[in-house]
């Protein structure tokens, strides 16, 4: 059942308030020396999806991936802006089709250290906080019928805008650091295709996908995002960054959907 529009206004208001508070909060939580870093990375994504709205089969493949990162770090706080995208073709041995897949995620994360800052070599530093994020996966599905000379075209998507709870553990220093992070949406606004097959691809616009949807909670369906990151200084102002990101999302409308993404990337980080 669709949530009333009156229910989504408080969620959007809370999200906007958090977004406006992020920079100010980070500024107020940097008692020590703060550093800023910008990074770029590229790699591949292992994508798998079973969307019964399109076909009763699992489709998967390797996608090209890229990401950008901007962060502000102090002894007690971490503010991060992340953007990642993947694109490519997926297929199924059971039902071969011409399928193009697009995946993207944006997030703004603010974390605060739990306890006193730890010196290098004295165990992992735990950080906790929240994030505003958007995750979208769009599947462009085409099936050619040679006997009639026609092509069946359909589009499916899973679009989440969420307020996340985030926990992060870091070990190391500015020279070398490894980190593990887990994010779970506490509230999310989810958009999926309309019920039924109307074969009207032209009128399924991204505007409808972005504005439509319903409010969901963690117990409705499983959604989780994870990250493992390793950094190594390779120059005075350059760091090597290797990252592994994991995402899992599921839905029960209009028909069951389950997907997971494993993304491996290598890139450079320029701290200041």
Phi and psi in degrees as a GROMACS rama.xvg file:
@    title "Ramachandran Plot"
@    xaxis  label "Phi"
@    yaxis  label "Psi"
@TYPE xy
-68.4687  138.149  UNK-2
-74.2096  141.865  UNK-3
-60.9614  151.319  UNK-4
-63.1525  -26.3773  UNK-5
-64.7368  -26.7777  UNK-6
-74.225  -30.9198  UNK-7
-79.192  -20.5157  UNK-8
-63.1683  -45.8343  UNK-9
-61.2268  -36.2683  UNK-10
-65.0483  -46.3422  UNK-11
-65.2588  -36.4846  UNK-12
-65.4609  -42.0455  UNK-13
-63.0813  -42.1143  UNK-14
-63.1601  -41.8274  UNK-15
-65.8323  -40.7442  UNK-16
-61.7005  -42.7768  UNK-17
-64.7821  -41.1553  UNK-18
-61.612  -40.6096  UNK-19
-71.9116  -26.713  UNK-20
-84.4426  -18.1924  UNK-21
-57.294  -54.9172  UNK-22
-61.895  -41.3979  UNK-23
-64.5349  -41.0871  UNK-24
-64.7303  -41.3163  UNK-25
-62.7577  -39.8162  UNK-26
-64.6366  -35.1463  UNK-27
-79.5329  -6.54291  UNK-28
-117.486  29.7162  UNK-29
-123.099  68.9613  UNK-30
-69.5132  -28.5515  UNK-31
-98.6081  -164.011  UNK-32
-68.541  128.569  UNK-33
-105.866  145.044  UNK-34
-125.597  150.446  UNK-35
-118.024  141.117  UNK-36
-140.641  144.943  UNK-37
-125.933  136.57  UNK-38
-139.507  153.55  UNK-39
-131.344  145.838  UNK-40
-149.321  158.618  UNK-41
-143.758  154.096  UNK-42
179.31  -144.431  UNK-43
-134.54  155.84  UNK-44
-122.275  132.362  UNK-45
-95.0053  107.736  UNK-46
-113.347  134.645  UNK-47
-139.015  137.818  UNK-48
-150.686  139.028  UNK-49
-122.862  104.764  UNK-50
-117.52  101.66  UNK-51
-71.4315  -9.16135  UNK-52
-64.4276  -33.8618  UNK-53
-95.5876  -47.1999  UNK-54
-165.054  147.306  UNK-55
-82.7332  54.2898  UNK-56
-149.918  158.272  UNK-57
-91.935  128.01  UNK-58
-112.028  142.389  UNK-59
-156.433  168.629  UNK-60
172.152  177.936  UNK-61
-102.203  124.946  UNK-62
-108.889  152.292  UNK-63
-78.5778  139.432  UNK-64
-132.108  151.822  UNK-65
-152.241  155.345  UNK-66
-152.441  161.978  UNK-67
-135.608  147.313  UNK-68
-139.26  135.145  UNK-69
-131.851  126.192  UNK-70
-138.15  153.485  UNK-71
-125.634  120.864  UNK-72
-126.424  138.76  UNK-73
-132.366  -173.34  UNK-74
-64.5066  -29.1145  UNK-75
-118.969  -6.07234  UNK-76
-144.345  154.635  UNK-77
-140.099  122.782  UNK-78
-116.502  122.593  UNK-79
-128.691  140.086  UNK-80
-116.751  117.525  UNK-81
-119.946  139.882  UNK-82
-139.474  130.083  UNK-83
-142.565  148.004  UNK-84
-148.383  149.322  UNK-85
-136.648  147.632  UNK-86
-149.373  143.771  UNK-87
166.91  -167.18  UNK-88
-112.411  143.513  UNK-89
-124.907  160.807  UNK-90
-153.264  173.417  UNK-91
-138.811  136.684  UNK-92
-69.5629  -30.8787  UNK-93
-73.4415  -43  UNK-94
-136.144  81.9772  UNK-95
-60.7408  133.173  UNK-96
-146.399  168.051  UNK-97
-94.6448  98.5568  UNK-98
-124.839  126.605  UNK-99
-108.425  136.11  UNK-100
-121.113  137.671  UNK-101
-129.977  130.043  UNK-102
-134.521  138.733  UNK-103
-149.126  149.657  UNK-104
-145.069  134.534  UNK-105
-122.979  141.734  UNK-106
-152.977  146.324  UNK-107
-122.409  117.559  UNK-108
-122.215  133.107  UNK-109
-123.609  119.202  UNK-110
-123.768  148.979  UNK-111
-125.989  140.006  UNK-112
-64.397  139.136  UNK-113
-92.8247  113.446  UNK-114
86.5214  -174.51  UNK-115
-71.321  147.334  UNK-116
-57.3014  137.858  UNK-117
-95.5848  138.269  UNK-118
-74.1501  153.015  UNK-119
-54.9443  135.322  UNK-120
87.4732  1.38366  UNK-121
-110.717  35.5491  UNK-122
93.9111  166.935  UNK-123
-71.5723  148.196  UNK-124
-96.5965  125.722  UNK-125
-94.9192  137.7  UNK-126
-130.102  146.384  UNK-127
-141.211  152.606  UNK-128
174.185  -146.665  UNK-129
-140.52  173.033  UNK-130
-150.066  149.815  UNK-131
-103.878  125.138  UNK-132
-141.032  158.149  UNK-133
-134.641  129.993  UNK-134
-128.508  128.902  UNK-135
-136.079  137.608  UNK-136
-132.086  121.618  UNK-137
-118.933  132.174  UNK-138
-115.215  121.819  UNK-139
-102.925  112.439  UNK-140
-115.465  122.684  UNK-141
-130.784  137.772  UNK-142
-132.168  119.09  UNK-143
-88.3773  140.999  UNK-144
-117.152  94.2395  UNK-145
-61.0387  -31.4809  UNK-146
-64.4994  -31.0413  UNK-147
-109.766  -6.88939  UNK-148
68.4056  28.9681  UNK-149
-120.494  166.36  UNK-150
-130.376  126.218  UNK-151
-86.9121  128.321  UNK-152
-125.613  128.946  UNK-153
-141.332  157.765  UNK-154
-134.132  136.618  UNK-155
-131.166  154.203  UNK-156
-150.698  158.485  UNK-157
-135.268  110.702  UNK-158
-122.862  118.346  UNK-159
-118.173  132.218  UNK-160
-120.236  122.991  UNK-161
-141.734  158.26  UNK-162
-106.886  114.029  UNK-163
-105.685  150.557  UNK-164
-97.9853  130.944  UNK-165
-127.744  135.233  UNK-166
-127.436  133.392  UNK-167
-136.223  142.209  UNK-168
-125.794  131.673  UNK-169
-127.468  144.937  UNK-170
-137.464  127.302  UNK-171
131.095  -158.038  UNK-172
-140.952  -168.289  UNK-173
-66.9208  -20.5435  UNK-174
-79.2425  -41.5673  UNK-175
-150.466  132.071  UNK-176
-147.977  141.052  UNK-177
-123.427  142.223  UNK-178
-141.152  147.682  UNK-179
-128.956  132.66  UNK-180
-135.723  143.168  UNK-181
-132.666  133.497  UNK-182
-130.465  132.81  UNK-183
-128.893  124.544  UNK-184
-63.5507  126.955  UNK-185
-85.3984  -37.1979  UNK-186
-136.119  140.103  UNK-187
-147.497  145.262  UNK-188
-106.692  115.532  UNK-189
-114.986  130.842  UNK-190
-116.541  131.694  UNK-191
-132.979  166.525  UNK-192
-60.1536  156.226  UNK-193
-64.1403  156.351  UNK-194
-65.5048  144.76  UNK-195
87.2365  166.424  UNK-196
-107.69  103.471  UNK-197
-101.219  -3.13086  UNK-198
54.2797  28.787  UNK-199
-115.322  68.2218  UNK-200
-62.1113  -35.7107  UNK-201
-60.4299  -28.2113  UNK-202
-99.1765  4.59916  UNK-203
-93.5734  83.7384  UNK-204
-91.027  162.214  UNK-205
-66.2323  -27.8073  UNK-206
-59.8081  -43.2304  UNK-207
-65.707  -39.9883  UNK-208
-64.9223  -38.4064  UNK-209
-73.6371  -40.321  UNK-210
-86.412  -28.3606  UNK-211
-80.5258  174.97  UNK-212
133.3  -170.781  UNK-213
-148.253  159.951  UNK-214
-81.2834  133.806  UNK-215
-131.17  158.569  UNK-216
-120.843  167.621  UNK-217
-57.0834  -31.1424  UNK-218
-82.0364  -6.92206  UNK-219
-70.9401  -58.4825  UNK-220
-147.027  154.707  UNK-221
-77.2375  130.179  UNK-222
-142.73  128.722  UNK-223
-151.618  146.677  UNK-224
-128.074  134.973  UNK-225
-132.889  158.714  UNK-226
-150.549  137.831  UNK-227
-125.987  128.673  UNK-228
-134.942  137.597  UNK-229
-125.803  133.409  UNK-230
-125.329  141.575  UNK-231
-141.833  125.861  UNK-232
-68.5899  129.684  UNK-233
-121.179  0.371936  UNK-234
-167.178  176.456  UNK-235
-60.3777  -36.6411  UNK-236
-129.146  24.3183  UNK-237
-136.597  138.685  UNK-238
-127.128  142.831  UNK-239
-83.0713  134.815  UNK-240
-127.384  123.912  UNK-241
-118.071  126.21  UNK-242
-132.956  142.964  UNK-243
-122.185  125.378  UNK-244
-120.866  141.481  UNK-245
-128.525  138.799  UNK-246
-139.521  138.814  UNK-247
-134.405  131.634  UNK-248
-140.394  148.368  UNK-249
-145.76  159.785  UNK-250
-153.223  159.516  UNK-251
-118.781  12.3361  UNK-252
-142.584  151.512  UNK-253
-67.7058  -18.965  UNK-254
-139.21  161.872  UNK-255
-56.5464  141.416  UNK-256
-136.951  138.168  UNK-257
-144.016  134.167  UNK-258
-146.148  152.122  UNK-259
-143.967  151.18  UNK-260
-132.071  128.797  UNK-261
-114.405  114.639  UNK-262
-117.118  126.094  UNK-263
-117.858  126.078  UNK-264
-138.474  154.127  UNK-265
-130.773  135.345  UNK-266
-160.411  -168.876  UNK-267
-122.648  150.91  UNK-268
-127.765  133.855  UNK-269
-114.811  95.8816  UNK-270
-81.5877  154.179  UNK-271
